[in-house]
Amino acid sequence: MKKILLAIALFIFSTPAFAGDHEVSDSLNLKKRQADALMTVTNVDLGDDITTISATGKMGVYGTVYATYNLSYVTSTSGFVTGVGRGALDGDNVVGGAFRGIWTRDGSMVKIRQIVQISDGTQNLDVIDIDMLKDTFVIKAYSLK
């Protein structure tokens, strides 16, 4: 009898743990901050522990951008990324950004997913595809803040 009462009590108290509000309004709805940006690889420093990639290009609201990505290895095809970037908006204004995320490689394509903190207080989720054969980046920037 004790086992039956214990089983009933556990069932009653465990049911709320499975319940939840799964409405679409709770999902993360990201909006693009700008059109996709194309950047060109300007330098690659290969290393056993870290590979550094530098790139430049026009990036919509950030003007002419220079960025450096430091890719550390967890496996030979994935790891973590950190870096910084600067965007020249005009002759007097420059914004800076720092970012952290993850990277993966599939063949000659490197994919980076990172969070960017920008000096104007905004934050982005950047989805980056690097084509190693073409020396190009395509950056999709989504507004977080």
PyMOL commands that set and color helices and strands:
alter all, ss='L'
color gray80, all
select helices_A, chain A and resi 2-18+24-26+60-62
alter helices_A, ss='H'
color red, helices_A
select strands_A, chain A and resi 31-32+37-45+50-58+64-75+78-88+94-106+109-118+123-131+136-143
alter strands_A, ss='S'
color yellow, strands_A
deselect
rebuild
show_as cartoon
